[in-house]
Amino acid sequence: MAVIPLSELISKDKLLQLRVLIVDDMPSMCLLIKQYLRSHEAVIVVGEALNGDEALRKAQESQPDVIIMDMSMPGLSGVEVARKIKNLLPNIYIYLCSAYELKEFKDLHIDSPADGFIQKSSLKPELQEMIRRELGRKNMTKL
């Protein structure tokens, strides 16, 4: 599969926008993710949630394209919330974010409803790849 440069996915006359909801029980992590995402002109952060119940409500209200969600939160886990959101809003892409390595995550959550996984230890390059992938997906659905 050919990798399309991010600059080619964002045309000046027809800017594709990626609407993102951030969910993490640590406000500092929400801020870090939001600051990085806002540095990309094609990304709009439509909201933040600090727990699973808030995530469910804000997902329904804001109808994002993508949710970036912490896997381990008090109360409902990211996996449980992802499952509920997918049942209500199946067209939203959900990326679980964790300090776990990908292999550990797959071992723990083999039946996860998540569309992708972002390691907190390599947050910026993985967010960059997520943006590229999701803008490419939106670009293909617009054709």
N, C-alpha and C positions, 0 to 999 in steps of 0.2 A: 504494500500500500504506500503510495507516494505521500510524503509530508508536504502539505501546502504551507508556505510561509504565512505567518500571521498577518503581515502587511498586505498580502494578496486577498485575504479574507475580508479586509476592511477597505471598502472602496470609499472614496471621498464623497461621491454623489449619492451613495446608498449605503449608509452605515448600518450594519447589522448590530443589534444590541443584544447582549446577553444579560438577562435579569437574574440576579443571584440573591438568595437568602442564606445568611450565615447563622449557624447554630452551634454554640459552645457555651458550657457553663462557666468558662473563664473569660471575663470581659477583656482581659489583656490579649487573649488569643483572637477573639472577635475583632478587636482593634487592629491587630497585626494583619489578619486576613483582609479586612476591609481596606486598610491603607494600601496593600499591594494591589488588590483588585481595582481600586479607584485610580491607580496609575495607568490603567488601560482604558482608552477612550471608548471601546466597544462594550465595556462592562458597567452595569448599573446595579449597585447594591440596593435592593428593595426593602431590606430589613435585617434585623438581628433578633435572635431569640436565645435566652439563657437556659432553657429547659425544654423538655419534650412537649409538654402541654402548650407552651407558648409557640413552639415550632409548628405544631398542628394548626393552631389558629392563624398564625401569620402566613403559612403556606396557602391556606384557603383564601385569605384576604388578598395577598399580593400576587398569587399565581406566578411564581418565578419559573424560569426555564430550568434552573439548577439550584440545588440545595447542597451546601457544604456543611456537613454535620459531624460533630465530635461523636465518636463511637461510645465513649464512656461518660455518661452524665448521671447525676443523682436522679432517682425516680426512674422514668422510662429511659432505657438505653437508646443510643442512636440507631441500633438495629431494629428495636421495637418500634421506634418512631418512624423509621424508614418504611417499615412494613405497613403501618397505618396510613402513611401518606400515599404510598403506592396504591393502596386499595381505594383511596378517595380521589387521587389525582395521578393516574398512571402515566401521564405524559411528562411528568417532571423527572429530570435526571438527578439522582442523588449520589453524592460522593461522601463516603465516610472518611473521617480524618482521625488519625490515631498515632500514638507514639510506638505502637507495635510495628514490627516488620510485616511485610505483605504475607509471607508464609505463615507467620503466627496468626494473622487475621483470618486467612483462609482456613486454617486448622480449627479456629474457634468458631467461625461463622460460615460454614460451608454453604448454608442455605440463605445467606444474606440477600435481601432484595436490592442492595446497592448496585449502582451502575459503574461505580469506580471507587478507588481507594487512594487516599492522599496521606503520605507519611509526614508527620510533623517535623521530622528531622531533616527533610528535604523539601520544605514547604514551597519555596518560591519556584523552583523548576517544575514541581508537580502541579502547582497552580497554573503556571504558564502552559503546560501541556494540556491541562483540563480546558483552559480558555480556547486554545487552538482546536482541540477536538470538538468542543461544543459549538464554536462558531462555524466550524466546517460542517457539522451536522445540520445546523440551522440554515447554512448556505445551500446545502443539498436539498433541504425540504422546500426552499423558496423557488427552486428551478421548476 
